[in-house]
């Protein structure tokens, strides 16, 4: 695999391109992964696999459905179906169904999927912890799509990682499709209404939400790193695969690399 820094202008031979796998649940923002690959002229290969069951019907953003969605039993089939793609690393690309059981549950989940896949696996929740650590941040604000109970579970997960949470807003969506439909204008309005004093970054979890443009606008407005779910998920996949990229167009997180 190519080990030098990849930029949009790099020409990486096909056989050396990092192969990144994403287990992507029901939601509407898969296009952000393809846009990211296009931005890098497909020098990074992104493969999205679905097929996991969405428990809870129209109310997937609650603890019991999230535990079921994030179970190894539920994720085994899509993980096995990813094996022929020979990815260098894969991510369970959901925030809530990777943090709901706490830090150890999240780590065990990733380890179980890695055993099935035969390649390194992480998750969006673990990606958040890693990205925050990489940025040297200790206190954040959270703009969450979830109901209050699940937002508080995210606070607890971050606390286990040594990250304090100040202001946290929960937007009470009951499923990923509802989170997708919130739209960028509402997210920006809510973010700008928050008390980010003392926060070193703003987190916008939920891979169902398309938030790259939201991140760019808010980083300029707030003068803080803004970490979106799909952003940290892609960053974690690249890191876990052992690849390196450089761009100023995907937030302060990618300016680190």
Order of alpha helices (4+ residues) and beta strands (2+ residues): beta-beta-alpha-beta-alpha-alpha-beta-alpha-alpha-beta-alpha-beta-alpha-beta-alpha-alpha-beta-alpha-beta-alpha-beta
